[in-house]
Amino acid sequence: VLGTFGEDFLQAQAALIVLTIAQFIRATTGPVGYLLELTGHQDESARVRGVSSTLNIFLNLIGIHLFHQMLGNGILGAAVATAISIVVERIWIDALVRKYIKVNGSLFSQVRSVFQK
């Protein structure tokens, strides 16, 4: 599909795959961030999002440079850095929801409960 826009877009294929995997992981945890914010734990949620955003900026500064030197493709470094920060944020928020609200909202817990019955 990317090739229909030109040869230059094919370089973004690996980055698109990495970001798609990160978004899939984000989707499997469900809307736990909203749950945390709407139950009075918005300060914790803001802290997680702030740290994750800072981590994303820091990893992008490093990742773009390293991937550009190693592979000649800085966009892949940006995608990997962003994917890491998304996964860290999701794991952290999911852990806080389990701690404070005692809810496991991830897709994997729902599938597991179906098979345990």
Residue pairs with C-beta under 8 A, 6 or more apart in sequence:
2 9
2 10
2 12
2 13
2 16
3 9
3 10
11 73
11 75
12 75
14 73
14 76
14 79
15 73
15 75
15 76
15 78
15 79
16 79
18 76
18 79
18 80
18 83
19 79
19 82
19 83
21 83
22 82
22 83
22 86
22 87
23 86
25 86
25 87
25 90
26 86
26 90
27 107
28 106
28 107
28 108
29 90
29 93
29 94
29 105
29 106
29 107
30 105
30 106
30 107
31 105
32 90
32 93
32 94
32 97
32 103
32 105
32 106
33 45
33 49
33 93
35 97
35 101
35 103
35 105
36 42
36 44
36 45
36 93
36 96
36 97
36 100
36 101
37 45
39 100
39 101
41 96
41 100
41 101
44 96
44 100
45 93
45 96
48 89
48 92
48 93
48 96
49 89
51 92
52 85
52 86
52 88
52 89
52 92
53 85
55 84
55 85
55 88
56 81
56 82
56 85
59 80
59 81
59 82
59 84
59 85
60 77
60 78
60 81
60 82
62 77
62 81
63 77
63 78
63 80
63 81
64 74
64 75
64 77
64 78
64 81
65 74
65 77
66 77
67 73
67 74
67 75
67 76
67 77
67 78
67 80
68 74
68 77
94 104
94 105
94 106
97 103
97 104
97 105
98 104
